[in-house]
Amino acid sequence: MLKVFRYRLYPTKAQQTRINATLESLRWVFNETLAARKNTWEKEKKNISLFQTNKLLTQWKKEHPELNHVYSQVLQDAQVRVDLAFKAFFRRVKAGEEKVGYPRFKGRNRYDSLTYTQFGFKLKGDRLTLAKIGDLRVKLHRPLEGRIKCLALRRTSTGKMFVSFTTEVQNKPATFKDGSVVGVDVGLESFATLSNGEKIENPRFFRNEEKALARSQRRLSKEKEGSIKWYKHLKVIRRIHERISNKRLNFIHQESRKLVNRFGIIAFEDLNVKEMEQNHRLAKSIADASWSMFVNATKSKAEDAGSKVVLVNPVNTSQICSRCGMIVEKELSDRTHTCQCGLSIDRDLNASINILRLGLQSLGMKEAIEARPL
């Protein structure tokens, strides 16, 4: 089983300059590779393979000596990214999607990561040795498990450096939590409602920072683009976005960990979040909630914790009565489910009970839990 461990790097100023120069060289290789494939198709109607672009790299290194200061596998990875971008593009074209997304050139400071795929790195204690870069100090805030397969170094918008190790660990089956099941209905009023009646409050990280962000953006708009003050206000905006992202990620990991530690079967709706974000009145709030990130984080932790995540069809989970099965139509503003059978409970609780029932049925558990009127 593969796991990813992410740690903060603390390079010296000289090392940071070297990393920035390396990223700029990789951006050049990415753009030149993309241009070569694009021009060859437009002129000769031929596709260039990844192997052929690797041959071009040999010639480029002779013409541009600065590329020799970058580890060879790291350079090749930039070309692999172009190849993957084209494969994804052709896959979308074949599927008939409306937005196919042709690979785009990278602008200045738009290439922020590099990858050592097999060799060229060594971790010893709190020191990470990277070929062509040097020894960097790394903060190992938790033990690194398994055998390192590859690593990726990433520069954030505020200039911080992080390293992610992909490791291969031995799969240790955890004891399954027999009998502990839950349905989870994600929403906006509450971040999530569990079928046992518990609620997880919606932290609304972006909404809480929105005024500070708007204030900084107004100050930025008043300055001349590219000036010292302009960059100063831009840095503040980037820090706000980074703070929002860090808070959201921490919250999602904590709540997903609580779920997998408590429950053996966790049922979610299989939501199409991208389509839901087309509702311009709710798009910002839906993006702020990050439901997909929450479900994916829970799925990634489930196997290791002895749990199972199941996704169910979201159609009518809010409309069906969890006691008698009748359809009770509601508007989004209706927060209480009231049925002719006498059941009157919170709308989201009713949906979470239905989600649990559907999840258990999909697993072949016919003894799906019946709703308990509250």
Order of alpha helices (4+ residues) and beta strands (2+ residues): beta-alpha-alpha-alpha-beta-beta-beta-beta-beta-beta-beta-beta-beta-alpha-alpha-beta-alpha-alpha-alpha-beta-beta-beta-alpha
